[in-house]
């Protein structure tokens, strides 16, 4: 919100993966195979010759390969690179769901970059719709200086009527990926890619006029020649941003490497043992948030209680995974003084306390 209020759709034009992939990869491949904007229009209108078929097959084949690579990378973020590698190298019959996900994402990314393109920015993306309520006359956006540019018209030596610097070449419209005319003012479809700025500056160089007829500017700056100011609204948004970053930083700094959850087994209260002890069954879940295995040790802080594992002892938390186990807590019946006794369990790793878990022990009071 802060950067949008100040600089418009800066994210859309320079950081959004949709724009980055489109401009840096897919559109460059398209221009390399089919030529510039005018050549592409001619090719699209031409009959289906061998040359046209070759170019179209090559372009869309490369698009599919890149979409497949993006799909694999995207899926790795969801399921992890190790699981993705198993899908890629193991028998396909064992990973039909994973393969289906890769193919679905491949088709989706291909359609986005080959067909839908900037419609994602205009129609689908919710952030694009947010611009209308965030931008104002003071926001720095890609803007046409109509004070300097109007009235627009072609350059003619015999023409004595006063004219602005815009020669009405329409290059700014032709290079715009969303097809808008920036000379009509700030529009929701503008993604701040600055293609129109480059095109217009090229024309201004040719006709020996000052650059910046289309430039980063605010409506207020164009009309009143006011410079950008850090006003009250920006200050308020910045204050909120500082608070959010501070809270996030605090949470990250104080984040535990291991998170432990201990719960009494559902549907059970307590069990009386033949040796005069009372036991409660617990389930334990350990989340290891690091990239290394952690050796664990559980210890009941109350000396009257004894911890006894069910099956294999929970000694190691695997990196980046949830590890589960079960154990009994036992204590002599004569030591129980209340129906619900607060219990604190310490979790240590390499002799250092890494977590403390509180729970309750149910038992009869004799």
N, C-alpha and C positions, 0 to 999 in steps of 0.2 A: 504493500500500500504506500509506503514512504516513497519508494523509487517511482511508482506509477504516478503519484500526485506530483512529484517533482519533474520526472523525465518521461512520462507517458509509457508506452509499451516497450520499454527498454529490454525487458526480459524476452518478449516475443521476438524481437529483431536480432538479438545477439546471444541469448543463452538457452532458449527453448530447444530441446532435442529435435523437435519437428522442423524448425527453421534451419538448425545446424546441419542435419542430415540432408535436408532438401537442397540447401544452397551450396554446401561444401562437397557433397557427393553426387546426389541424383541429378541435379540440374547441370552440373559440370559434365557428367557422362552424356546427358542428353545433348548439350551443346557440342561436345566432341564428336558425337556420331551424326547428329542431324543438322548441325549448324546453328546460327543465331536465330533470333525471334522470327525474322522474315523468312529465312530458309525453312524453318519448321512449319510455318504457315503454308508455304508453297508445297512442301512435301505432304502435308496433311490433305491438301486439295488435289494432289496429283493422283493419277490412276495407279492401280496396284501393279507396278512393274517389278522385275527381279531386284532392281536396286532398292526400291522402297521396302520390299519384303525383307531383304538382307539387313537393312538398317533397323527396321522395327524388331526383327527377331533378335538381333544383337543387343539392342537397347533393353528390351524387356527381359531377355535372358540374364543380362548383367543385373538388372533390377531384382530379379528373383533370387539370384545368388547372394546379393547383398542383404536382401530381406531375410533370407535363410540364416545368414551370419548374425544379423541383429536379433532374430528370433531365438537362436541358441544362447546368445549373450543375455537377453532379457530373461529367459527361463532359468539361467544359472543364478540370477539374483533371487529367484523364488525358491528353487529346490536345492541350490548349492551346486558347485562345480563338480564335486565328486559323484553326485547322483546323475548329473548330466552326462558325465563321462561314461558311466555304466550304461545309460540309455544309448549312447553313441557306439559303444564297442560290444555290448552283449547281444544275445539273440533278440531280434526285434519282437518276437512273440512274447517275450517276458516283459516288455515295456510298451504295450500298445497305447496305454493312456498317455505316457510321456511323448511318444512319437506323434500321437494325434495332436497334443498341445503344440509341439514344434511346428507341425504343418499348418495348424489353425493360425498361429501367430505369424508364420511366414506369409500366408495369404493376406492376413490383416495388414501387415506392414507393407506388403507389395501394393495393395489397393490404396493405402494411405499416401504412399509416395509416388505412385504411378498414375492414379486416377483422382482421388479425393483432394489431395494436396492442400492448398490454402483454405479449402472449405472447412478443414479442421479448425483453423484459426477463426474463421468467420462465424461458423454455425455451432460446431461441436464443443469447443473449448469454453468452459465456464469463466475462465479468467478474462477472455476477450470480452464477454458480456459485462464484466465488472467495470470495464473502463468508463462506461457512460456515467457512472455515479462518482467516479474518482477524479476525472479530469475537470479542470476549470480554465479560465482565461490565463492563469498564471503558470500553468503546467508547460514545461518545455517539451515540445513535440516536433515531429517533422512537419514543417509548415511552409506554405508558399507566401512570399512577401507580395501581397496584392497591392500594397501601397506603391511599391516600386515597379511591379510588373504590369499593372493595368494603366490604360487599355492595351490589350495585347494585339498583335498583328504582325504580318510579314514585313520584312525589311525591304523598302523600295527607295531608290535614290531620289526619285521625283516627288515622293510623298512628303508633304510639309506639315501634315497634321501631327500633333503631339502623340507619341506612343510610349508605352511602357517598355521595359526590357524583355518581356516575354514575347517571343516571336511565333508563338502558337504552333510549335513543331510537333507537339503531342508525344515527344519521346518519353516524357515522364509517365504518361499513361501506358505506353507500349511496354516499358520495362517493369511496371508494377506487377508483382506476382498475384495480387488480389484484384487487379483490373480497375482500380479506382483512379479518379482524376484528382490529384492532390490540390489542384487549383480551386476546387470547390470547398476547401476548408477541411478541418479535422473530421475524419470519418472513422466509424467503428472498425471498418475493415483494414485500416492502416496498421501494419505490424512493425513500423519503425525499422524497416530493413535498409533504408537510405538508398535504394537503387535509383530512385528519382533524383536524389541529390547529385549522384555521380553523373547521371545522364544530362542534367541541366547544367552542371558546371562545365561539362565538355562543350556544350553549345555556347555558353558564355565566353569560353576561351576563344572559340572560333569567331565570334562577332565582336570580340574585344570589349566585353562588358564585365563589370565586377562580379566575382563569384558570390554564391550565397543567395541567389534568387529563391531557391528552395534550400532550406537549412533547418538546423535545430533552433527553434525559437518558440516563444509563447505568443498567443494572440495579443495579449497586452503589450508585449515587447514590440510587436510589429506596428500596432496602432499608435502607441504612445512613446515608443523608443525607451521603455523602461527596462532596466537590467533585472536579472533574476534576484529575488529576495527570499531569504529564509523566514517566511512569514509564520503567523501563529498556528495555522493548521499543520504545516510541516513540522513545527516544533512539537506539537501535541503527538503526531504520529511517531516522531523520532523518540519521544519520551517513552511511549508504549513499546517501541521496538527495543530500546535499551533495557526496559524491565523484562521483556520476554527473553532476550539474550542472556541477561543476568540469571534468571531462573533456570534456563536450560543449562548454562555453564555450571551452576551450583549442583544441579541434578547429575550432570556428567562427571563432575569432580568427585562427588560423593557416591557414585554408583558402585555397588558391590560387585566383586568378581563372581560370587556365588550367591544364589538366592535359594533358600531352603524353606519348604513347606511341610509341616508335620500335622497330620489330622488323625483323630481317633477313627478306627474302622467303623463305618456306618452300620447300624443295626445291632451293635453290640454294646453292652455296658461294661461289665467286669467279669472275670472268671476266678473262682476260688481253686487253688491248687491243693494237692494232697499234703504238701509239706507246710501248709499253713500260710502260704503266700497268696497274694491277690495280684492278678495281671490284667493289663489293658493292651489291646492290639492297636498298633498305629501304622499308618502308611506314610512314607516319606518321599518327597519329590525334590530333586536337586537340579537346578539349572546352572550349568557352567557357562558363563558369558565370555570366557576367554578362548584363545586358540591353542591352549595347552591342557593336557590332562591334569587334574588336581587330586592328590591323595587326601582322603577325608578321614576324620575321626569324630565320632559322636560321643559326647559325655554328658550324663545327667548331673546337673549342678547340685541337686539334693542328694546327700550321701546315703540316704535311706533307700534309694531306688537303684535298681539294677537294669541295665539294657541288654536285651538278648535278641539277636537277629533271627528272622524267619528265613530259612534257606541260606543262600549265599550272603555274606556280609557286604554292606554297601561301603566299599573302600575307595573307589575311584569314580570321579565325575568326568565323563568323556567331554572333550572340547566342543563347545557350541551345541550341546545336546541336553535333553532332559533325561535324567537317570532316576529310576524308581526303585523302591525297596520297602520292606516291612520289618517291624521289630516289636517285641513285647517290652513293656516296662513292668517290673515286678517289685513288690515290697511286702514285708511281713504285715499281716493283717493288724497286728497290735500297734503298728506305727501309724495307721490311718486315723486321723483325728477329725476329718470332715468328709462329707460325701463327694466334694469336688475339690481336689488339691491342686493348686497351681504348680506347674512344673516348668523349669527352664532347661533347655538343652543347648549345650555349646557345641558349635561346629568348628573344628580346627583343621588347619592344613600346614604341614611342616612345622608343627608346634606353635603356630600363630592362630589366634582367634579370628575367624573370618565371618562368622554369623552367629546370632543367638535367636533361638526360636522358643516361643512360649506356647504351652498347651495346658490341658487339664487331665488329671487322673481321677477316674471314678472308682469309688470303693465303699464298702459298708463300714459304718462307725460302730465299733463293738463297745 
